[in-house]
Amino acid sequence: MGNDSGSKLTYFIAGLGIGVAFGLLFAPTSGEEARDYLTQRAEDGREYAQRKAQELRDRAGDLVERGKQVAKQSTESVSAAIDAGVDAYKREKSKPV
């Protein structure tokens, strides 16, 4: 069911894009104006995509850094627990029976 609704959304967006393209191509402006407009919109879209890609890279870097910190803290906690277990074992072992 989820795949079907995603497919419908994809078709809707594709149809919307095609409709916009045809509307621009048949608009009552000169060909040069339409081409300039399309070129500018394509440039705007490219810049937007680049900004979003940079934001995603930054967020991914932040997530990786947080993951490293969590892993380090977990390692330290496990090491401390192991050390405490070893100390407790040694204490129990050294007690007279």
Buried (B, 14 or more C-beta within 10 A) or exposed (E): EEEEEEEEEEEEEEEEEEEEEEEBEEEEEEEEEBEEEEEEEEEEEEEEEEEEEEEEEEEEEEEEEEEEEEEEEEEEEEEEEEEEEEEEEEEEEEEEE
